[in-house]
Amino acid sequence: MTTQPKPAPLLPPPPPLPIASANVVPVSVGETSPAASASVGKKSDGKKALEAKWGKPNIAAGWTCIPNILVRRQRTLGLDSIDVNILLHLMTYWWEDGNLPHPSKETLAQAIGISASTVQRRIRAMEAGGLLVRVERRKDKNRSDTNLYDLTPLKAILEPHAEHEVAERTAGHAGRRTRMTRVAKVPASDSSK
């Protein structure tokens, strides 16, 4: 008789990070800078909806917008669960369009529970597949810094899939509306009998 392994106990949350200096405004994942927030309008309504759905502490800890089409079409795109997991983690570091994510391979590996060499291999394969672009950075004295990851190619690859899904959904809705608006002729009851 085999026994199921016991799940690992949940770890307590990490201690809070030190507060940034007074002239730096910290921005959490999923949030924007105060200047960007002021220009967006009713962004807080969306945040309130997320808080109602997921709970205020979870949203306060950070959130990331992920196109559903990435998850729904991962097999079509040739992505396995590790690839998608790496992309999801990269997205959590992509706070603003012009500010490319740049976590280290070690950070990604530790978060996912795989080796840094696996992360490196998978990112290299996704780059060869045209899903992302690695931008090498250098420190002083020609030392390497963490790479920047440009996910713009992924966005371009996802768009036709998304347009196709939207067209299918629209056609499905139109068909349902047509069926729902058809009025069946009910024979009039003969009240003379």
N, C-alpha and C positions, 0 to 999 in steps of 0.2 A: 504494500500500500504506500502510495506517495503522498507526501504532505505538501501543501501549498506554502511557498515562502511567505513569511510575514512582511507586510508592507513596511517600508522605512518610516519611522515616526517623523511627523512634521517638525521642522526646526523652528525655533522662535524667530520672529522678525529681526533683521540686523539692527544694530543701534543707529540712531539718526546720524546723518552726515553733518560735519561742522558747517556752520553758517558762513556763506561767502562774505567777502569784504563789502563794506558799505557802498562802494562805487560799482559793484557787479550785481546785476539782477539775476538770480538763479531762475532757470526755466526748466520745468519738469517735462518728461517725455509726454507728448501729446498736447502740451500747452504752447502758447506763443508768447513772445515778449510783450510787455505792456504796450509798446508802441504799435505792434501788429494787432493786438487785441482791440485797441481803440478804433482801428480802421476797419474792422471786420463787421461790426454791427451786432446782430443778435446771436453771437456765438454762444453766449451763456445759456440760451434755451436748449441748444444741443447738449451742452454739458449737464444741464439739469436732467434731460432725458436719459443720458448715460448714467448719472448718479442714481436715478430711479430704477434703472435696469440692473446695474452692477453693484450699487452701494457706494456711498460717498468716499469711504476710505480707499476702496479699490481704484476709483477714478483719481483721487488725490495722489495716489502712488504713481500715476502715469497711465496713459492709454495710447494706442496706436490705431490709426485708420488703415485697414487692410482691404483691398478690393476683393469681394467675394469670388470673382472670376479666377483669381490665383488659386484658391482652394478647390473650387469646382472643376477646374480644367488642369490640375497639376499633372495628371497622367498624360493628357494630350500634349502638354508642354514638355514631357519627358523628365519630369521632376519626381523624385521619390521623397519620402518623409524627411530625410536628413536635409536634402536641398531646400525644401519648403521651410524647414525649421531655421536653417541658416538665413534664408531671405527674410523670414519674420523677425529674427533678431536684428538683422541689418536695418529693417524698417523701424524698429524701436529707437534706433539712433539717428534716424532721418527726420529731424524736427522741422526743418524748413527747406523749401525747394532748392535754394541756392547753396545750402550748407550740407555737403555730402557727408554721409556717415563714415566713421573711421575707427570702429572698435578693433582691437588687436585680435589676431587669430586665437590667441590664448584665452581672451575674454569670451569669445564665441564658444570655443571648445568647452570651457568650464561651465558655461550656462547650459549647454546642450547635453553635456556628458559624453563627449567624444574627444579624440585626440586633436591637437592643433594641426598635425599633419593631415588628418582626415578633412578638417575644415579647409586647409590649403588646397588639397586635391579637388574637393568639391567646388570650391570657388573657381579654381582654374578651369574645371570642366564647364561650369556655368558661363564663364567668360568665353570659352571656346564655342559654346552654343549660342552666343550672342545675347545672353540674358542680362549681363552686367559688364561694366568696365572697371578694372582696377587701375587706380591712378597712384603710382609710386611716389612717396614723399621721402625727402632726405633731410636729415638734421645736419648740423655743422660737422665738418671734417668727414663728409661723405658717409655718415652713418645712416642706417635706415630708420624711418619713422613708420607708424602704422599707415597702411594703405587707405586711400579714399575709395569708396565704392559708389560708382554712378549707376543708379537703377533706372535711368532713363530708357535704355534699351528694353528692359522688362515692361515698362509702361507702354512702349510702342508695340511690343509683341502681344500684350494683353488686350489692347484696344479693339482689334478685329474680332477677337473672341467675345468681348463684352458687347460689341455692336450686334453680333449674331444672336447672342442670348437675349438682348433687349428686343430685337426683331421677332424672335420666337415668342417671347412673352407677350408682346403687343398683339401678335396674330392670335395667340391663345385667348387673350382678353377680348379681342374683337369677336371671335367665335362664340365665346360664352355670352357676350352681350347680345349677339344675334339670337342665340337660342333662348335667352331669358326674355327678349322682347317679342318673340313670336307669340301670337295669341291663338290658342287653339279654339276652333269654333265648337262651341258646346251646343248641342241641339236644344232648342227651346222646349221647355216642358209644356206638355199639352194639358192645360188646366181645364179643358172642356169635358174631360172624362169623369 
